[in-house]
Amino acid sequence: MKNTLVLGFVLSLSSLCFAGEKSYDVIFSAPATVGSVKLAAGEYKVKVDGANAVFTDAHSFKSVSTAVTVQTAAKKFQYTAVDATKDGSTDKVNAIELGGSTTKLEFTK
């Protein structure tokens, strides 16, 4: 009985260690400038790490980070949405609303 209790405790602790932060999928159809970094067109996973947003390329798994201001909305966003403006052939990302959460990421250069 005692061994089962200890095993259950160890398993629950290990599951917490692997839980990690939630990431969100973002697709850029053109090269994009996000904060101080430039990203090639493609699919990325974005997650918040303190005062930084970390973008990981879905194919090469290379990560870059940039400063971000995290805002909290009154209600959850239904979809992940990118607010960007065209700057020549590059998109300048101003903000990203993270679907299923109340988190909005705002970027400045």
Backbone torsions as a table, in degrees:
resi	resn	phi	psi	omega
1	MET	NA	-44.0	-179.1
2	LYS	-65.8	-38.8	179.2
3	ASN	-63.8	-38.4	179.1
4	THR	-65.2	-40.4	179.2
5	LEU	-64.8	-44.0	179.0
6	VAL	-64.7	-43.7	179.2
7	LEU	-61.7	-42.4	178.2
8	GLY	-62.4	-40.7	178.8
9	PHE	-64.4	-44.8	179.7
10	VAL	-63.2	-42.5	179.1
11	LEU	-64.7	-39.1	179.3
12	SER	-68.4	-37.3	176.0
13	LEU	-66.0	-40.8	-179.5
14	SER	-67.0	-33.6	178.4
15	SER	-68.4	-33.3	176.2
16	LEU	-66.9	-36.6	179.6
17	CYS	-65.0	-33.7	-177.4
18	PHE	-93.5	-1.5	-177.1
19	ALA	-62.0	-45.4	175.5
20	GLY	62.5	177.1	179.0
21	GLU	-87.4	152.6	179.9
22	LYS	-75.9	139.3	175.6
23	SER	-115.5	158.3	-176.8
24	TYR	-126.7	143.1	179.3
25	ASP	-85.5	133.6	177.7
26	VAL	-135.0	135.8	178.2
27	ILE	-119.2	126.1	175.4
28	PHE	-104.7	122.6	-178.5
29	SER	-82.3	-13.2	178.3
30	ALA	-139.2	164.2	174.8
31	PRO	-54.6	144.7	-175.1
32	ALA	-134.9	145.0	171.6
33	THR	-105.0	120.1	-179.5
34	VAL	-120.7	109.2	-175.7
35	GLY	60.7	-118.7	-178.4
36	SER	-101.7	5.5	-178.4
37	VAL	-115.0	152.3	175.8
38	LYS	-109.7	131.6	-178.9
39	LEU	-118.5	139.8	175.1
40	ALA	-73.4	159.0	175.6
41	ALA	-58.9	142.6	179.1
42	GLY	150.6	-170.7	-176.7
43	GLU	-100.9	133.6	-178.4
44	TYR	-133.2	156.2	168.7
45	LYS	-108.2	133.4	179.3
46	VAL	-120.0	137.8	174.0
47	LYS	-142.4	155.6	-179.1
48	VAL	-94.6	130.8	177.7
49	ASP	-128.4	89.0	-177.5
50	GLY	68.8	-119.7	-179.7
51	ALA	-96.0	15.8	-179.0
52	ASN	-124.9	148.2	170.0
53	ALA	-103.8	129.1	-178.6
54	VAL	-107.0	121.4	178.5
55	PHE	-105.4	124.9	179.1
56	THR	-117.7	122.8	178.7
57	ASP	-63.2	129.7	-176.0
58	ALA	-67.9	-20.4	-177.4
59	HIS	-102.8	-43.9	-178.3
60	SER	-93.9	-13.3	-179.6
61	PHE	62.9	17.1	174.9
62	LYS	-79.0	139.1	-177.7
63	SER	-115.8	144.6	171.8
64	VAL	-134.7	153.0	179.0
65	SER	-130.9	154.8	178.5
66	THR	-145.5	156.1	179.6
67	ALA	-65.1	145.5	-178.0
68	VAL	-143.9	148.1	170.6
69	THR	-105.9	122.9	-177.2
70	VAL	-96.5	124.1	177.6
71	GLN	-111.5	150.6	177.0
72	THR	-114.7	124.8	-179.7
73	ALA	-87.6	166.9	-179.9
74	ALA	-72.4	-30.9	178.7
75	LYS	-136.0	163.8	-177.9
76	LYS	-68.3	144.9	174.0
77	PHE	-80.9	136.8	-178.2
78	GLN	-72.9	-39.3	-177.2
79	TYR	-129.5	157.9	170.2
80	THR	-78.2	125.5	-176.5
81	ALA	-133.4	141.1	179.6
82	VAL	-107.4	127.5	174.8
83	ASP	-100.9	111.9	-176.6
84	ALA	-138.7	156.5	174.5
85	THR	-120.8	150.8	-178.7
86	LYS	-80.9	131.8	177.0
87	ASP	-130.3	83.1	-173.4
88	GLY	72.0	-122.9	178.3
89	SER	-96.3	3.8	-177.9
90	THR	-112.6	144.4	173.9
91	ASP	-91.8	132.7	175.2
92	LYS	-100.9	111.9	-176.9
93	VAL	-80.7	122.3	178.3
94	ASN	-93.5	-38.6	-177.3
95	ALA	-158.4	158.4	173.5
96	ILE	-133.7	124.8	174.6
97	GLU	-94.6	126.1	-175.8
98	LEU	-92.4	112.5	-177.2
99	GLY	-58.9	139.2	179.8
100	GLY	81.8	3.8	178.9
101	SER	-135.4	176.3	175.7
102	THR	-102.9	16.3	-174.4
103	THR	-94.3	131.2	174.9
104	LYS	-123.5	127.3	178.9
105	LEU	-99.1	125.2	178.7
106	GLU	-114.0	134.4	-175.4
107	PHE	-116.9	139.6	172.4
108	THR	-133.5	154.9	-179.8
109	LYS	-98.9	NA	NA
